[in-house]
Amino acid sequence: MKQIDAIIAWTPLRWAELKPETAGQVVVLPAPDTAGEAKRYMMRAGASSSALAALSEEARIARLFIDFQTLVVRDGIDPQAAHRAFLTIDEYRFRIAPDTEGAEFEDPPEED
């Protein structure tokens, strides 16, 4: 799914008392979230932010990796759990190191 269509929802680990059912978890959902799944989590980013559409492609991609860092470093989300969730976002898969599990080429190299 494209980043512009992805809602990133998570609950920081430190907020376990407020939302014990989702504390330390992250999910990436397609927008619009008609089922209201994102509301189960305390924090949201991505397509849930109207500002995302106004950013340039480069700024959106930077925002994606800043969001990843925020989830992991500030909010205590397990890095591998965040990675698995973010793999559903095309721009993430295409820009992580190519030898990382789940990485893909946006424009695969031509085979000889």
Salt bridges, closest charged atoms under 4 A:
GLU37 OE2 - ARG40 NH1 2.66
GLU57 OE2 - ARG95 NH2 3.60
ASP67 OD1 - ARG63 NE 3.12
ASP75 OD1 - ARG14 NH1 2.69
ASP75 OD1 - ARG74 NE 2.77
ASP90 OD1 - ARG93 NH2 2.86
GLU104 OE2 - ARG93 NE 3.23
GLU106 OE1 - ARG95 NH2 3.66
